Amino acid sequence: MRQNRKRRRRKQNAGKIVALILAIIFLSFYIVYKVVQYHNTHFSKDTYIMEVDCSGLTIEEAKEKIQEQVFSKITFQVIASKEDGTVAKKEYTVNQEQMQSFEIEVSTDKLTEILNQHSLEEIDTNDTQYFFVNEKKVQEYLSTIPELQKEKQVIPQDAYLQIGDDLQVKIVPEVYGNELDFNQACKLAMQSLKNGNTEIDFTVITNKVPKVTSKDTKLVEKQNWCNTILSSSICFKLSNGETITLDKAITKDWLNLESMEQDDLSSRIEEFLQELKQQVNKANSSMQFEATGIGTIKIGVGSFVRAQLDIEAEKIQLMKELQSGINCERVPNYTKPFISDLLYDYVELDITRQMLWLYKDGICILEARVVTGNVANGHVTPTGIYFLMYKDRNVPLTGYNNDGSRYCSIVEYWMPFYPDIGFHDANWRSNAEYVPTSYLHNGSHGCVNMILEDAAVLYQNINTSMPIIIYKS
């Protein structure tokens, strides 16, 4: 009996142990099931989405929390243009009613994807769109922002140079703008909102800064260069007493204010010098001459002996003067000196008085009677200013008489100053013929006939650098 009771007791204890083990196993499976079920429906610890702590939340709970925290406020930043030509950043905040109209909703699919992967570290969040947004409503709101409307926008303007009434070049200040494309703004807003960015900065797509400002180095250098040119004044004194002034009244038209580069003055100076050359040529076409015994007379100066403007020398000097802002009065640069500046050694011949004078160092060393070209036969001696071509001795002079006959005369002293015309002795002419009226009907073929002794003195002293001045008084 006692043994049977022991056996029954052992069986009962074994059953309890089995039951306990089964209960433990069941409970373990249940706990595991619940844990797995929780893990599949709730975000893991330290899960942050859009910087919102979603640890232990379901998808619906996370959606509500994310939307509440991320979209607590939406701001749009724009550039506003001011009347003084500057700009300032301006901000527009979306109120709750307007935000509701945007119909912003967190993407359930995106949260499910994150939940299933259990780790944000495995998710590529670049360009991830977490939210759905009503694009039409966003565009409607943006259309109410004045700075996004074309008619309210200011295009940036570069600083530029302008010449004032005082003929001084000034810098017109730059204008800062707020130009941007409305469609581009809408696109940026949608991309930002879908990514959960609630601070949309339109300034990054705004054309606001001009390329050239008032402090631009090249602009300031060009201004200073232009004003230096305009401050220059060069007064040219011509031989006839006239003056020609090159100053800002002329140089203002030489400046290209649209270019940032310093202009090439060379071509403009050349154009001016061509005009100056004509004025100089006109002024130098005659000169005042102190004629022996009769005072000051006007003498024509032929182009071949006339002082001409030295274009190259003048161009170099003008370039330096204009770029240094100089103010001066001077004579132009000439290719040769004035005849009037050479009148210390010269020959003077008055056809009317039929007289010749030879000056050396300003002193008359010869006063001689002459016979010039026959006026009646049309063989006039040319007036003007000449230089000796060469001189020679014992030269045969040949030519034709008016009747067609040919002549050949040997002269001891030959001093031509014009083609086939020169000074020479005339042994066929008596001294009595050297009177003031001989040339009218008994003159030469154009040469200047002289008494032998006088021709000798002239021959010994005349040279190719000595002006020969012939006139009719």
Secondary structure as UniProt FT lines:
FT   HELIX           2..41
FT   TURN            45..46
FT   STRAND          48..49
FT   TURN            50..51
FT   STRAND          52..53
FT   TURN            55..56
FT   HELIX           59..70
FT   TURN            71..72
FT   STRAND          74..81
FT   TURN            83..84
FT   STRAND          87..94
FT   HELIX           96..101
FT   TURN            102..103
FT   STRAND          105..106
FT   HELIX           108..117
FT   HELIX           120..122
FT   TURN            126..127
FT   STRAND          131..132
FT   HELIX           135..142
FT   TURN            143..144
FT   HELIX           146..148
FT   HELIX           150..152
FT   STRAND          160..163
FT   TURN            165..166
FT   STRAND          169..172
FT   HELIX           182..194
FT   TURN            195..196
FT   STRAND          199..201
FT   HELIX           202..205
FT   TURN            214..215
FT   HELIX           217..231
FT   STRAND          233..237
FT   TURN            239..240
FT   STRAND          243..246
FT   HELIX           248..251
FT   HELIX           252..254
FT   TURN            257..258
FT   HELIX           265..283
FT   TURN            284..285
FT   STRAND          286..291
FT   TURN            292..294
FT   STRAND          295..300
FT   TURN            303..305
FT   HELIX           311..322
FT   TURN            323..325
FT   STRAND          327..330
FT   HELIX           339..342
FT   TURN            343..344
FT   STRAND          346..350
FT   TURN            351..354
FT   STRAND          355..360
FT   TURN            361..362
FT   STRAND          363..371
FT   TURN            375..378
FT   STRAND          384..387
FT   STRAND          392..400
FT   TURN            402..403
FT   STRAND          406..418
FT   TURN            419..420
FT   STRAND          421..425
FT   TURN            427..428
FT   HELIX           431..433
FT   TURN            436..437
FT   HELIX           438..442
FT   STRAND          448..450
FT   HELIX           452..461
FT   TURN            464..465
FT   STRAND          467..471
//
